[in-house]
Amino acid sequence: MLEFYKQNFAIVEIVSCTKCGSLLAFECQGGDSMGLAVNELGKIIIPIGAALQSSRVRLDEAPTGERMMGYQCGAPVPNPMLATVKAEHEAALAQYEAD
Ligand SMILES: [Zn+2]
């Protein structure tokens, strides 16, 4: 996929989530848009997989005055408390049914 977009655009950047590391999208610039939507920064956002929930041009600016993109990651993250909470729920349910 990356090679295909590198052949069609001057700039291809890979966007990944800073929290979980999931690959989210390619940011492509400088080439034939191939019918894809170009945003107001001149970028085409192409999702990778299913983790990207949304993207938009941010209303604020970087300290350099540059406009930035914002991305929302929806990759599932394991909850370390899940087993504990499930066990507590099962115990409370068993107690309720015993009463
Ligand atoms: Zn993430």
Residues whose N, C-alpha, C, O or C-beta is under 5 A from the ligand:
A	BS01	ZN	C17 K19 C20 G21 S22 C73 A75
